[in-house]
Amino acid sequence: MEEASLLTNIHYPSDLRELPVEQLPQVCDELRTFIIDELAKNPGHFASSLGVVELTVALHYVFNTPEDRIVWDVGHQAYAHKILTGRKERFNTNRHLHGLKPFPSPDESEYDSFTCGHASNSISAALGMAVAAAKGNTKRHVVAVIGDGAMSGGLAFEGLNNASGMPNDLLIILNDNNMSIDRSVGGVRELLHQLQTNPTYNLIRYKTAQKLYSWGWIGEEGRRAIIRFNNSLKSLLTRQQNIFEGMNIRYFGPSDGHNVVELVETLRKIKEMKGPKLLHIHTVKGKGFEPAEKEATLWHAPGKFDKTTGEIIHVDTSNLPSRFQDVFGHTIVELAQKNERIVGVTPAMPSGCSLNIMMEKMPTRAYDVGIAEGHAVTFSCGMAKDGLLPFCNIYSSFAQRAYDNIIHDMAISRLNVVLCLDRAGLVGEDGPTHHGAFDLAYLRPIPNITVASPMDEHELRHLMFTAQLPDMGPFVIRYPRGRGSLVDWQCPMKEIKTGTGRKLKEGRDVAVLTIGPIGNTAAAAIREAEAEHIGLSVAHYDIRFLKPLDEDLLLEISKAGYSRIITVEDGVRTGGMGSAVLEWMNDNGYETKMVKRLGLPDEFVEHGKCDELWAICGIDKESIKKAITL
């Protein structure tokens, strides 16, 4: 006889806590099946979510959420969390326009304690919450869950350093789905685990230290030394020590992250302990779905798949344009074969940005530095200082975290680093934390750098070729996620003179100025507008370089007598290409009232398919056509 479904009756964590602990493994099995069933037809972040099912159940079972805080890092681990916190019935809308958000967001649920689209922020945010709770005498537990490589980010270590040096009761859970647990299993590991988590031992240890301190027999350092005795004993027995123990953060583990009953027991034992503590658990990314366990990177976000056979459903792309990231990946190899100074750098995105092509063909000349965007830029600057020519590829949204490095280390010293900003513009279902909305605006004020955006794949190749020529200095190339406009992307590469745009089409009535691939959408809008309005004549200019601007081209446009000038960009209107055009015209005494700027609004754009979002933001073909024909 089939077991009755438990997940059916779990709508919130309070329902979960009504169950005996012995039933939690069944809840985990049902939750994992639910995730597999849903993501097979509604794609999302797959392998990471499967890996934390038991941890998620244990956390919501032991802690009184949402009063107790769980801060997830990174957000693509949090699907099981969403399902258990009132969103199970709407989970089929995940990542859809107006549906569930792709990552945890306090705007969506009180159970989402903090926004977590970018990695490595959980410890800092959770520490702040723990300190706030203590200041307000609020009885609240705070847990930071960090994993999927987020511990490689510098912010995580800044948070750890601060947590070790101030009074707090923060619990950090390190979800380790990469390092082996083998050397830590066995009798000694079990003995230490029991000792570390035994409430009587910990109470005696703590009370003894406090009493000796109050009697004046030991100082503050002595008190802390006794409290850290457990760590010293562990180091003695295993002949090992870790960074957390060295930072005065109590360390537990590693534990089996897929034994939900053991996790519950451990969390119950350590939850009331005073001071910062870290529980190290070992999990398998993709747990419970064999293909994902074997190839976790492929199954990070696989798209649609057959849940029975494990076959990813591929769409025939042979007749489609190439993806910009693939053109980058092949082109950097082609350039590096001729220029021995070229190296590639990426912060944890080799397959996403296609630097993995170079890693396979030239493994000694490509570097994945982990989730560390600021380091990626400064590391590249160090190489450039001593003669190498780094192509540093960072997603536009993530490059925001390297802003100081771009200014201080790259631009001031005029170092020839080629900063390739992938995923520039709206990226679709990943939403506001991942949209590359701000790069044009935040790069434009920086001296000494070149900022360019190719309209198509051939232009990308030409710009990459140009960027590696002698004495180019800091050179930024931004391009979007996904496919371009050319099926045949290969072409001989040539230099494009820095700071030159181009006139793509003659016209006498209206001028449309674009930068980047949005120019293809504008070109289609111009064709339709002229076809529908006989006699209308529209000029089209590809600005191409935001910095330096092509002042000769702007002079031509300003003197041509157009009744209207329309600027179009896949970036924020505030401070972007349209603003640059307006400023130039104003500074040079030309009429600016006929200029209409199209771009992203002064708000965070939600998630959805790109064509849906372009329409909402007024930069789709119909919106551009309407602006032309008004």
PATOR-251098 format. One record per residue (C-alpha): residue number from 1; x, z negated, y. Coordinates in nm, 2 decimals, decimal comma. Layout:
BEGIN
(NUM (X Z Y)),
...
***
This chain:
BEGIN
(1 (0,00 0,00 0,00)),
(2 (0,13 0,10 0,34)),
(3 (0,24 -0,18 0,58)),
(4 (0,01 -0,23 0,88)),
(5 (0,16 -0,10 1,20)),
(6 (0,30 -0,38 1,42)),
(7 (0,40 -0,15 1,71)),
(8 (0,04 -0,04 1,76)),
(9 (-0,05 -0,39 1,88)),
(10 (0,25 -0,45 2,09)),
(11 (0,19 -0,35 2,45)),
(12 (0,41 -0,60 2,63)),
(13 (0,69 -0,84 2,53)),
(14 (0,44 -1,13 2,52)),
(15 (0,28 -0,95 2,22)),
(16 (0,62 -0,91 2,05)),
(17 (0,69 -1,29 2,09)),
(18 (0,37 -1,37 1,89)),
(19 (0,53 -1,23 1,57)),
(20 (0,75 -1,43 1,33)),
(21 (1,12 -1,33 1,35)),
(22 (1,10 -1,20 0,99)),
(23 (0,87 -0,91 1,11)),
(24 (1,11 -0,79 1,38)),
(25 (1,30 -0,55 1,14)),
(26 (0,97 -0,37 1,08)),
(27 (0,91 -0,35 1,46)),
(28 (1,25 -0,19 1,50)),
(29 (1,18 0,06 1,23)),
(30 (0,85 0,16 1,39)),
(31 (1,01 0,17 1,73)),
(32 (1,28 0,40 1,61)),
(33 (1,03 0,63 1,44)),
(34 (0,82 0,64 1,76)),
(35 (1,13 0,74 1,97)),
(36 (1,22 1,02 1,72)),
(37 (0,87 1,15 1,71)),
(38 (0,83 1,16 2,09)),
(39 (1,17 1,31 2,17)),
(40 (1,15 1,58 1,91)),
(41 (0,88 1,74 2,12)),
(42 (0,95 1,59 2,47)),
(43 (1,33 1,60 2,52)),
(44 (1,52 1,32 2,67)),
(45 (1,82 1,09 2,61)),
(46 (1,81 1,05 2,23)),
(47 (2,12 0,90 2,06)),
(48 (2,18 0,62 2,31)),
(49 (1,82 0,51 2,29)),
(50 (1,83 0,49 1,91)),
(51 (2,14 0,28 1,92)),
(52 (1,99 -0,01 2,11)),
(53 (1,65 -0,06 1,94)),
(54 (1,74 -0,39 1,77)),
(55 (1,91 -0,52 2,08)),
(56 (1,61 -0,43 2,30)),
(57 (1,37 -0,61 2,06)),
(58 (1,59 -0,92 2,04)),
(59 (1,63 -0,94 2,42)),
(60 (1,25 -0,92 2,48)),
(61 (1,19 -1,16 2,19)),
(62 (1,43 -1,43 2,31)),
(63 (1,40 -1,40 2,69)),
(64 (1,09 -1,45 2,90)),
(65 (1,08 -1,11 3,06)),
(66 (1,00 -1,01 3,33)),
(67 (1,07 -1,36 3,48)),
(68 (1,41 -1,34 3,31)),
(69 (1,60 -1,04 3,42)),
(70 (1,75 -0,76 3,20)),
(71 (1,97 -0,52 3,39)),
(72 (2,03 -0,20 3,20)),
(73 (2,35 0,00 3,23)),
(74 (2,33 0,29 3,18)),
(75 (1,97 0,38 3,21)),
(76 (1,95 0,62 2,93)),
(77 (1,97 0,33 2,68)),
(78 (1,63 0,20 2,80)),
(79 (1,36 0,40 2,62)),
(80 (1,28 0,12 2,37)),
(81 (1,26 -0,11 2,67)),
(82 (1,01 0,11 2,84)),
(83 (0,80 0,14 2,52)),
(84 (0,78 -0,24 2,48)),
(85 (0,70 -0,31 2,85)),
(86 (0,36 -0,15 2,90)),
(87 (0,45 0,22 2,90)),
(88 (0,41 0,32 2,53)),
(89 (0,08 0,51 2,59)),
(90 (0,24 0,70 2,88)),
(91 (0,57 0,77 2,72)),
(92 (0,48 1,13 2,65)),
(93 (0,50 1,18 3,03)),
(94 (0,86 1,06 3,04)),
(95 (1,07 1,29 3,27)),
(96 (0,76 1,50 3,36)),
(97 (0,65 1,56 3,72)),
(98 (0,45 1,25 3,83)),
(99 (0,51 1,09 3,48)),
(100 (0,74 0,81 3,38)),
(101 (1,07 0,81 3,56)),
(102 (1,38 0,91 3,36)),
(103 (1,56 0,58 3,42)),
(104 (1,45 0,22 3,48)),
(105 (1,31 0,17 3,83)),
(106 (1,16 -0,13 3,99)),
(107 (0,91 0,11 4,16)),
(108 (0,77 0,18 3,81)),
(109 (0,76 -0,16 3,64)),
(110 (0,83 -0,53 3,71)),
(111 (1,03 -0,53 3,39)),
(112 (1,28 -0,28 3,54)),
(113 (1,49 -0,53 3,74)),
(114 (1,72 -0,28 3,90)),
(115 (1,77 0,10 3,95)),
(116 (2,03 0,22 3,70)),
(117 (2,08 0,60 3,70)),
(118 (2,46 0,57 3,76)),
(119 (2,68 0,37 3,53)),
(120 (2,88 0,05 3,57)),
(121 (2,66 -0,14 3,83)),
(122 (2,49 -0,39 3,59)),
(123 (2,74 -0,67 3,60)),
(124 (2,75 -0,68 3,98)),
(125 (2,38 -0,65 4,02)),
(126 (2,30 -0,91 3,75)),
(127 (2,56 -1,15 3,90)),
(128 (2,39 -1,12 4,23)),
(129 (2,06 -1,21 4,07)),
(130 (2,21 -1,50 3,88)),
(131 (2,36 -1,65 4,21)),
(132 (2,03 -1,59 4,39)),
(133 (1,84 -1,78 4,11)),
(134 (2,09 -2,07 4,13)),
(135 (2,06 -2,08 4,51)),
(136 (1,68 -2,10 4,49)),
(137 (1,68 -2,35 4,20)),
(138 (1,49 -2,09 4,00)),
(139 (1,50 -2,14 3,62)),
(140 (1,58 -1,78 3,53)),
(141 (1,81 -1,62 3,28)),
(142 (1,99 -1,30 3,38)),
(143 (2,14 -1,05 3,13)),
(144 (2,35 -0,74 3,20)),
(145 (2,35 -0,49 2,92)),
(146 (2,65 -0,25 2,96)),
(147 (2,75 0,02 2,72)),
(148 (2,79 0,40 2,66)),
(149 (3,13 0,40 2,83)),
(150 (3,01 0,22 3,15)),
(151 (3,27 -0,05 3,10)),
(152 (3,53 0,21 3,20)),
(153 (3,40 0,22 3,55)),
(154 (3,59 0,03 3,81)),
(155 (3,28 -0,14 3,95)),
(156 (3,22 -0,31 3,61)),
(157 (3,57 -0,48 3,64)),
(158 (3,50 -0,58 4,00)),
(159 (3,19 -0,75 3,88)),
(160 (3,37 -0,92 3,59)),
(161 (3,64 -1,04 3,82)),
(162 (3,39 -1,19 4,06)),
(163 (3,18 -1,34 3,77)),
(164 (3,49 -1,52 3,64)),
(165 (3,56 -1,69 3,97)),
(166 (3,23 -1,84 4,08)),
(167 (2,97 -2,07 3,93)),
(168 (2,71 -1,87 3,74)),
(169 (2,53 -1,86 3,40)),
(170 (2,53 -1,48 3,36)),
(171 (2,51 -1,33 3,01)),
(172 (2,68 -0,99 2,97)),
(173 (2,61 -0,79 2,66)),
(174 (2,87 -0,53 2,58)),
(175 (2,71 -0,26 2,37)),
(176 (3,01 -0,11 2,20)),
(177 (2,91 0,21 2,02)),
(178 (3,26 0,35 2,00)),
(179 (3,52 0,10 1,89)),
(180 (3,55 0,00 1,52)),
(181 (3,42 -0,34 1,41)),
(182 (3,61 -0,34 1,08)),
(183 (3,91 -0,55 1,17)),
(184 (3,69 -0,83 1,30)),
(185 (3,47 -0,88 0,99)),
(186 (3,53 -1,12 0,71)),
(187 (3,55 -1,49 0,66)),
(188 (3,74 -1,59 0,97)),
(189 (3,50 -1,38 1,19)),
(190 (3,20 -1,56 1,04)),
(191 (3,36 -1,90 1,08)),
(192 (3,44 -1,83 1,44)),
(193 (3,09 -1,69 1,51)),
(194 (2,93 -2,01 1,37)),
(195 (3,17 -2,23 1,57)),
(196 (3,12 -2,03 1,90)),
(197 (2,75 -2,04 1,89)),
(198 (2,69 -2,39 1,73)),
(199 (2,48 -2,58 1,99)),
(200 (2,62 -2,92 1,89)),
(201 (2,98 -2,81 1,92)),
(202 (2,92 -2,65 2,26)),
(203 (2,73 -2,95 2,39)),
(204 (3,01 -3,19 2,28)),
(205 (3,27 -2,95 2,43)),
(206 (3,09 -2,93 2,76)),
(207 (3,00 -3,30 2,79)),
(208 (3,35 -3,41 2,70)),
(209 (3,51 -3,19 2,97)),
(210 (3,25 -3,31 3,23)),
(211 (3,30 -3,68 3,14)),
(212 (3,68 -3,66 3,16)),
(213 (3,66 -3,48 3,49)),
(214 (3,41 -3,74 3,64)),
(215 (3,64 -4,02 3,53)),
(216 (3,93 -3,86 3,71)),
(217 (4,14 -3,83 3,39)),
(218 (4,17 -3,45 3,43)),
(219 (4,15 -3,21 3,72)),
(220 (3,94 -2,90 3,76)),
(221 (4,19 -2,69 3,57)),
(222 (4,20 -2,94 3,29)),
(223 (3,82 -2,94 3,27)),
(224 (3,81 -2,56 3,25)),
(225 (4,09 -2,57 2,99)),
(226 (3,88 -2,78 2,76)),
(227 (3,58 -2,57 2,81)),
(228 (3,79 -2,27 2,72)),
(229 (3,92 -2,44 2,40)),
(230 (3,70 -2,22 2,19)),
(231 (3,88 -1,91 2,32)),
(232 (4,22 -2,06 2,25)),
(233 (4,12 -2,15 1,89)),
(234 (3,99 -1,80 1,84)),
(235 (4,31 -1,65 1,97)),
(236 (4,52 -1,88 1,75)),
(237 (4,33 -1,79 1,43)),
(238 (4,31 -1,42 1,49)),
(239 (4,63 -1,37 1,68)),
(240 (4,43 -1,17 1,92)),
(241 (4,30 -1,22 2,28)),
(242 (4,08 -1,00 2,50)),
(243 (4,04 -0,95 2,87)),
(244 (3,72 -1,15 2,89)),
(245 (3,88 -1,47 2,75)),
(246 (4,17 -1,41 2,99)),
(247 (3,92 -1,40 3,28)),
(248 (3,75 -1,73 3,18)),
(249 (3,44 -1,56 3,05)),
(250 (3,33 -1,70 2,72)),
(251 (3,35 -1,43 2,45)),
(252 (3,12 -1,40 2,14)),
(253 (3,15 -1,14 1,88)),
(254 (3,18 -0,87 1,79)),
(255 (2,84 -0,89 1,62)),
(256 (2,63 -0,64 1,43)),
(257 (2,40 -0,49 1,69)),
(258 (2,16 -0,36 1,42)),
(259 (2,09 -0,70 1,26)),
(260 (1,79 -0,80 1,48)),
(261 (1,74 -1,14 1,31)),
(262 (2,11 -1,23 1,36)),
(263 (2,09 -1,11 1,72)),
(264 (1,79 -1,33 1,79)),
(265 (1,97 -1,63 1,64)),
(266 (2,28 -1,57 1,84)),
(267 (2,09 -1,51 2,17)),
(268 (1,89 -1,83 2,12)),
(269 (2,22 -2,03 2,07)),
(270 (2,40 -1,90 2,37)),
(271 (2,12 -1,84 2,61)),
(272 (2,13 -2,20 2,76)),
(273 (2,51 -2,23 2,77)),
(274 (2,66 -2,28 3,11)),
(275 (2,90 -2,05 3,27)),
(276 (2,96 -1,67 3,24)),
(277 (2,96 -1,54 2,88)),
(278 (2,99 -1,21 2,71)),
(279 (2,83 -1,11 2,37)),
(280 (3,01 -0,81 2,22)),
(281 (2,79 -0,62 1,98)),
(282 (2,88 -0,31 1,78)),
(283 (2,61 -0,04 1,74)),
(284 (2,59 0,32 1,62)),
(285 (2,48 0,57 1,87)),
(286 (2,20 0,77 1,71)),
(287 (2,13 0,50 1,46)),
(288 (1,85 0,59 1,21)),
(289 (1,87 0,96 1,25)),
(290 (2,16 1,10 1,04)),
(291 (2,24 1,41 1,24)),
(292 (2,27 1,20 1,56)),
(293 (2,49 0,94 1,39)),
(294 (2,73 1,22 1,28)),
(295 (2,74 1,40 1,62)),
(296 (2,64 1,16 1,89)),
(297 (2,77 1,37 2,18)),
(298 (2,56 1,67 2,06)),
(299 (2,26 1,45 2,03)),
(300 (2,30 1,26 2,36)),
(301 (2,02 1,48 2,51)),
(302 (1,96 1,76 2,25)),
(303 (1,64 1,91 2,38)),
(304 (1,36 1,98 2,13)),
(305 (1,44 1,94 1,76)),
(306 (1,28 1,94 1,41)),
(307 (1,26 1,58 1,32)),
(308 (1,24 1,66 0,95)),
(309 (1,53 1,90 0,91)),
(310 (1,74 1,76 1,20)),
(311 (1,78 2,11 1,34)),
(312 (1,80 2,15 1,72)),
(313 (1,56 2,42 1,84)),
(314 (1,78 2,67 2,02)),
(315 (1,64 2,93 2,26)),
(316 (1,79 3,28 2,24)),
(317 (2,00 3,30 2,55)),
(318 (2,19 3,62 2,48)),
(319 (2,00 3,81 2,74)),
(320 (2,00 3,53 3,00)),
(321 (2,25 3,47 3,28)),
(322 (2,54 3,24 3,21)),
(323 (2,54 2,88 3,31)),
(324 (2,75 2,80 3,61)),
(325 (2,94 2,52 3,42)),
(326 (3,03 2,76 3,14)),
(327 (3,17 3,02 3,39)),
(328 (3,37 2,73 3,54)),
(329 (3,50 2,63 3,20)),
(330 (3,62 2,98 3,10)),
(331 (3,75 3,07 3,44)),
(332 (3,98 2,76 3,47)),
(333 (4,14 2,85 3,14)),
(334 (4,19 3,21 3,26)),
(335 (4,35 3,08 3,58)),
(336 (4,56 2,82 3,41)),
(337 (4,70 3,08 3,17)),
(338 (4,86 3,25 3,48)),
(339 (4,92 2,94 3,69)),
(340 (5,11 2,67 3,51)),
(341 (5,05 2,42 3,79)),
(342 (4,67 2,40 3,72)),
(343 (4,53 2,10 3,53)),
(344 (4,17 1,99 3,48)),
(345 (4,02 1,64 3,54)),
(346 (3,67 1,51 3,47)),
(347 (3,52 1,16 3,47)),
(348 (3,35 1,14 3,13)),
(349 (3,17 1,48 3,15)),
(350 (3,39 1,73 2,96)),
(351 (3,11 1,89 2,77)),
(352 (2,86 1,87 3,06)),
(353 (3,09 2,05 3,30)),
(354 (3,25 2,26 3,02)),
(355 (3,61 2,13 3,08)),
(356 (3,60 2,08 2,70)),
(357 (3,69 2,45 2,68)),
(358 (4,02 2,38 2,85)),
(359 (4,07 2,06 2,64)),
(360 (4,04 2,26 2,32)),
(361 (4,27 2,54 2,44)),
(362 (4,51 2,34 2,65)),
(363 (4,48 1,98 2,54)),
(364 (4,79 1,87 2,74)),
(365 (4,65 2,00 3,07)),
(366 (4,30 1,85 3,08)),
(367 (4,21 1,49 3,13)),
(368 (3,89 1,29 3,08)),
(369 (3,94 0,97 3,28)),
(370 (3,62 0,79 3,18)),
(371 (3,34 0,69 3,41)),
(372 (3,56 0,65 3,71)),
(373 (3,49 0,90 3,98)),
(374 (3,70 0,74 4,25)),
(375 (4,00 0,72 4,01)),
(376 (3,94 1,08 3,91)),
(377 (3,99 1,20 4,27)),
(378 (4,29 0,97 4,35)),
(379 (4,45 1,05 4,01)),
(380 (4,41 1,42 4,10)),
(381 (4,57 1,35 4,44)),
(382 (4,86 1,19 4,28)),
(383 (4,92 1,49 4,07)),
(384 (4,88 1,72 4,36)),
(385 (5,13 1,52 4,56)),
(386 (5,40 1,60 4,31)),
(387 (5,32 1,97 4,26)),
(388 (5,03 2,01 4,02)),
(389 (4,71 2,18 4,11)),
(390 (4,41 1,98 3,98)),
(391 (4,06 2,11 3,94)),
(392 (3,87 1,79 3,95)),
(393 (3,51 1,85 3,83)),
(394 (3,25 1,58 3,92)),
(395 (2,87 1,60 3,93)),
(396 (2,76 1,61 4,29)),
(397 (2,56 1,29 4,27)),
(398 (2,84 1,10 4,10)),
(399 (3,09 1,22 4,36)),
(400 (2,92 1,00 4,61)),
(401 (3,11 0,71 4,45)),
(402 (3,44 0,88 4,53)),
(403 (3,37 0,93 4,90)),
(404 (3,64 0,70 5,03)),
(405 (3,89 0,86 4,79)),
(406 (3,80 1,21 4,91)),
(407 (3,86 1,10 5,27)),
(408 (4,15 0,86 5,24)),
(409 (4,35 1,01 4,95)),
(410 (4,26 1,38 4,96)),
(411 (4,17 1,49 5,31)),
(412 (4,40 1,28 5,52)),
(413 (4,70 1,39 5,32)),
(414 (4,58 1,75 5,30)),
(415 (4,64 1,76 4,93)),
(416 (4,55 2,07 4,73)),
(417 (4,29 1,93 4,50)),
(418 (4,00 2,17 4,40)),
(419 (3,70 1,95 4,39)),
(420 (3,43 2,13 4,18)),
(421 (3,09 1,97 4,24)),
(422 (2,87 2,05 3,94)),
(423 (2,49 1,98 3,94)),
(424 (2,47 2,03 4,32)),
(425 (2,12 2,05 4,46)),
(426 (1,81 1,95 4,26)),
(427 (1,88 1,89 3,90)),
(428 (1,53 1,85 3,76)),
(429 (1,41 1,59 3,51)),
(430 (1,69 1,33 3,58)),
(431 (1,54 1,27 3,92)),
(432 (1,67 1,11 4,24)),
(433 (1,97 0,93 4,09)),
(434 (2,11 1,26 3,97)),
(435 (2,00 1,51 4,23)),
(436 (2,30 1,65 4,42)),
(437 (2,12 1,64 4,75)),
(438 (2,38 1,50 4,99)),
(439 (2,71 1,67 4,93)),
(440 (2,69 1,93 5,20)),
(441 (2,59 1,67 5,46)),
(442 (2,84 1,41 5,35)),
(443 (3,14 1,65 5,32)),
(444 (3,08 1,84 5,64)),
(445 (3,22 1,58 5,89)),
(446 (3,54 1,53 5,69)),
(447 (3,85 1,70 5,86)),
(448 (4,10 1,91 5,67)),
(449 (3,87 2,02 5,39)),
(450 (3,71 2,35 5,29)),
(451 (3,36 2,35 5,16)),
(452 (3,21 2,65 4,99)),
(453 (2,92 2,74 4,76)),
(454 (2,90 3,06 4,56)),
(455 (2,58 3,26 4,55)),
(456 (2,64 3,39 4,19)),
(457 (2,89 3,36 3,91)),
(458 (3,12 3,63 4,04)),
(459 (3,15 3,45 4,37)),
(460 (3,23 3,13 4,17)),
(461 (3,52 3,30 4,01)),
(462 (3,64 3,44 4,34)),
(463 (3,63 3,10 4,50)),
(464 (3,81 2,93 4,21)),
(465 (4,08 3,20 4,24)),
(466 (4,10 3,15 4,62)),
(467 (4,12 2,77 4,59)),
(468 (4,44 2,79 4,37)),
(469 (4,63 3,01 4,61)),
(470 (4,92 2,85 4,80)),
(471 (4,86 2,62 5,09)),
(472 (4,48 2,59 5,05)),
(473 (4,46 2,22 5,09)),
(474 (4,15 2,02 4,99)),
(475 (3,90 2,27 4,86)),
(476 (3,54 2,19 4,75)),
(477 (3,32 2,43 4,55)),
(478 (2,97 2,32 4,49)),
(479 (2,73 2,49 4,24)),
(480 (2,41 2,40 4,06)),
(481 (2,31 2,29 3,71)),
(482 (2,21 2,57 3,47)),
(483 (2,20 2,94 3,48)),
(484 (2,29 3,18 3,76)),
(485 (2,17 3,53 3,82)),
(486 (2,42 3,75 3,64)),
(487 (2,42 3,83 3,26)),
(488 (2,77 3,97 3,28)),
(489 (2,97 3,70 3,46)),
(490 (3,32 3,84 3,39)),
(491 (3,49 4,03 3,67)),
(492 (3,83 4,08 3,81)),
(493 (3,90 3,79 4,05)),
(494 (3,99 3,83 4,41)),
(495 (4,06 3,62 4,72)),
(496 (3,79 3,55 4,96)),
(497 (3,92 3,48 5,31)),
(498 (3,85 3,11 5,39)),
(499 (3,56 3,06 5,64)),
(500 (3,40 3,40 5,60)),
(501 (3,04 3,47 5,52)),
(502 (2,88 3,80 5,45)),
(503 (2,58 4,01 5,56)),
(504 (2,39 4,10 5,25)),
(505 (2,11 4,30 5,41)),
(506 (2,04 4,46 5,75)),
(507 (1,73 4,36 5,94)),
(508 (1,60 4,35 6,30)),
(509 (1,30 4,10 6,31)),
(510 (1,40 3,79 6,12)),
(511 (1,73 3,66 5,99)),
(512 (1,75 3,44 5,68)),
(513 (2,07 3,24 5,64)),
(514 (2,15 3,09 5,30)),
(515 (2,43 2,90 5,12)),
(516 (2,48 2,90 4,75)),
(517 (2,25 3,03 4,47)),
(518 (1,93 2,95 4,66)),
(519 (2,03 3,28 4,83)),
(520 (1,90 3,47 4,53)),
(521 (1,55 3,31 4,57)),
(522 (1,56 3,40 4,94)),
(523 (1,65 3,76 4,85)),
(524 (1,35 3,78 4,63)),
(525 (1,13 3,63 4,90)),
(526 (1,26 3,89 5,15)),
(527 (1,18 4,18 4,92)),
(528 (0,82 4,06 4,87)),
(529 (0,77 3,98 5,23)),
(530 (0,88 4,33 5,34)),
(531 (0,66 4,49 5,07)),
(532 (0,36 4,29 5,17)),
(533 (0,41 4,34 5,55)),
(534 (0,49 4,70 5,62)),
(535 (0,73 4,74 5,91)),
(536 (0,88 4,39 5,87)),
(537 (1,26 4,40 5,87)),
(538 (1,45 4,10 5,75)),
(539 (1,83 4,04 5,76)),
(540 (2,00 3,82 5,50)),
(541 (2,33 3,64 5,55)),
(542 (2,52 3,45 5,29)),
(543 (2,70 3,18 5,49)),
(544 (2,92 3,10 5,19)),
(545 (3,15 2,85 5,37)),
(546 (2,99 2,55 5,52)),
(547 (3,34 2,45 5,65)),
(548 (3,49 2,62 5,82)),
(549 (3,19 2,81 5,95)),
(550 (3,22 3,19 6,00)),
(551 (3,19 3,18 6,38)),
(552 (3,21 3,56 6,41)),
(553 (2,91 3,59 6,18)),
(554 (2,71 3,33 6,38)),
(555 (2,80 3,50 6,70)),
(556 (2,66 3,83 6,56)),
(557 (2,34 3,65 6,45)),
(558 (2,29 3,47 6,78)),
(559 (2,33 3,79 6,98)),
(560 (2,11 4,01 6,76)),
(561 (1,78 3,92 6,92)),
(562 (1,60 3,80 6,61)),
(563 (1,26 3,65 6,68)),
(564 (1,33 3,38 6,42)),
(565 (1,63 3,25 6,23)),
(566 (1,56 3,07 5,90)),
(567 (1,82 2,86 5,72)),
(568 (1,77 2,78 5,35)),
(569 (1,98 2,53 5,15)),
(570 (1,94 2,33 4,83)),
(571 (2,05 2,01 5,00)),
(572 (1,91 1,77 5,26)),
(573 (1,81 1,92 5,59)),
(574 (1,96 1,63 5,78)),
(575 (2,32 1,71 5,85)),
(576 (2,34 2,02 5,62)),
(577 (2,40 2,39 5,68)),
(578 (2,10 2,43 5,90)),
(579 (2,22 2,15 6,12)),
(580 (2,56 2,31 6,14)),
(581 (2,41 2,63 6,26)),
(582 (2,20 2,45 6,52)),
(583 (2,50 2,26 6,65)),
(584 (2,71 2,57 6,68)),
(585 (2,44 2,76 6,87)),
(586 (2,38 2,46 7,10)),
(587 (2,75 2,41 7,16)),
(588 (2,79 2,78 7,24)),
(589 (2,49 2,81 7,47)),
(590 (2,25 3,01 7,25)),
(591 (1,88 2,95 7,21)),
(592 (1,80 2,72 6,92)),
(593 (1,42 2,69 6,93)),
(594 (1,37 2,99 6,71)),
(595 (1,56 2,83 6,42)),
(596 (1,36 2,69 6,13)),
(597 (1,55 2,49 5,87)),
(598 (1,44 2,48 5,51)),
(599 (1,59 2,22 5,28)),
(600 (1,53 1,89 5,11)),
(601 (1,32 1,64 5,31)),
(602 (1,44 1,30 5,43)),
(603 (1,33 1,12 5,12)),
(604 (1,43 1,08 4,76)),
(605 (1,29 1,37 4,56)),
(606 (1,12 1,27 4,24)),
(607 (1,18 1,41 3,89)),
(608 (1,03 1,72 3,74)),
(609 (1,12 2,08 3,65)),
(610 (1,33 2,24 3,92)),
(611 (1,07 2,51 4,01)),
(612 (0,81 2,23 4,06)),
(613 (1,05 2,04 4,29)),
(614 (1,16 2,34 4,48)),
(615 (0,79 2,41 4,56)),
(616 (0,73 2,05 4,67)),
(617 (1,04 2,06 4,90)),
(618 (0,95 2,40 5,04)),
(619 (1,25 2,60 4,92)),
(620 (1,08 2,81 4,65)),
(621 (1,02 3,18 4,69)),
(622 (0,67 3,14 4,82)),
(623 (0,77 2,88 5,08)),
(624 (1,06 3,10 5,20)),
(625 (0,83 3,40 5,22)),
(626 (0,57 3,20 5,42)),
(627 (0,84 3,10 5,67)),
(628 (0,95 3,46 5,71)),
(629 (0,60 3,59 5,77)),
(630 (0,46 3,33 6,00)),
***
